[in-house]
């Protein structure tokens, strides 16, 4: 039986990290995508505070990361407005760690 630390973050295996929101219909879908792509542990709280806390841990090293965001404008307006707050978290992280960058790719 595998000895798995369920509290550990999973390794990010791609860089640039592509977030394609085309299949996201709810905020829960968005957080699930973030959890998978950023390697968050199974106990990720799926809220902005948890996102901020874990992103500071995941992107704390000297490696450069680029997050490419796709299909944000194809979401319904309520979900897109919620995702604007997520982008503020990304911007806040970039402001303290210039190795973390993100871009919205044209829809």
C-alpha positions in Angstrom: 0.0 0.0 0.0 1.3 3.4 -1.0 2.3 5.8 1.9 0.6 9.0 0.8 0.8 12.2 2.8 -2.7 13.6 2.2 -1.7 17.0 3.5 1.1 17.4 0.9 0.9 19.6 -2.1 1.2 17.8 -5.4 3.9 18.7 -7.9 3.0 21.0 -10.7 4.0 19.2 -13.9 3.3 21.9 -16.5 4.7 25.4 -16.9 2.9 27.3 -18.4 -0.1 26.3 -16.4 -3.2 26.5 -18.6 -6.5 27.2 -16.9 -9.3 26.5 -19.4 -12.6 27.6 -17.9 -14.8 26.4 -20.8 -16.3 23.5 -18.8 -16.8 25.6 -15.6 -20.4 26.2 -14.9 -20.2 26.9 -11.1 -17.7 28.4 -8.7 -17.1 24.9 -7.4 -16.0 23.9 -10.9 -13.5 26.8 -10.9 -12.0 25.8 -7.6 -11.8 22.1 -8.7 -9.8 23.2 -11.7 -7.5 25.4 -9.6 -7.0 22.5 -7.2 -6.0 20.1 -10.0 -3.8 22.5 -11.9 -2.0 24.0 -8.9 -1.6 20.7 -7.1 -3.5 21.7 -4.0 -4.1 19.0 -1.4 -7.4 17.2 -0.9 -8.4 19.5 1.9 -8.3 22.7 -0.2 -11.0 24.9 1.2 -12.3 26.1 -2.2 -12.5 29.8 -1.2 -10.4 32.9 -1.8 -8.7 32.8 1.5 -7.6 29.2 1.0 -6.6 30.0 -2.6 -4.4 32.9 -1.3 -2.8 30.8 1.4 -1.9 27.8 -0.8 -0.8 29.9 -3.7 1.8 31.6 -1.5 3.1 28.1 -0.6 3.0 26.7 -4.1 4.6 29.6 -5.8 7.2 30.6 -3.2 10.3 29.3 -4.9 12.5 31.1 -7.4 11.1 29.2 -10.4 9.1 31.4 -12.8 5.5 30.4 -13.4 3.1 31.6 -16.1 -0.6 30.9 -15.8 -2.5 31.2 -19.0 -6.3 31.8 -18.6 -8.7 30.7 -21.3 -12.4 31.1 -21.8 -13.0 33.5 -18.9 -15.3 35.6 -21.0 -17.4 32.7 -22.0 -18.7 32.2 -18.4 -22.0 33.6 -17.3 -21.7 37.1 -15.8 -22.2 36.1 -12.2 -19.4 33.4 -12.4 -17.2 35.8 -14.3 -17.6 38.4 -11.6 -16.6 35.8 -9.0 -13.5 35.0 -11.0 -12.5 38.6 -11.1 -11.8 38.2 -7.4 -9.7 35.2 -8.2 -7.7 37.4 -10.6 -7.2 39.9 -7.8 -5.6 37.1 -5.8 -3.3 36.3 -8.7 -2.4 40.0 -9.0 -1.7 40.2 -5.2 0.6 37.2 -5.5 2.4 38.7 -8.5 2.9 41.9 -6.4 4.8 39.9 -3.8 6.5 37.4 -6.1 7.3 38.7 -9.5 8.2 35.1 -10.7 4.4 34.4 -10.7 2.8 35.8 -13.8 -0.6 35.3 -15.4 -2.2 36.3 -18.7 -5.7 36.2 -20.0 -5.6 34.6 -23.5 -8.2 36.1 -25.9 -11.4 34.2 -26.1 
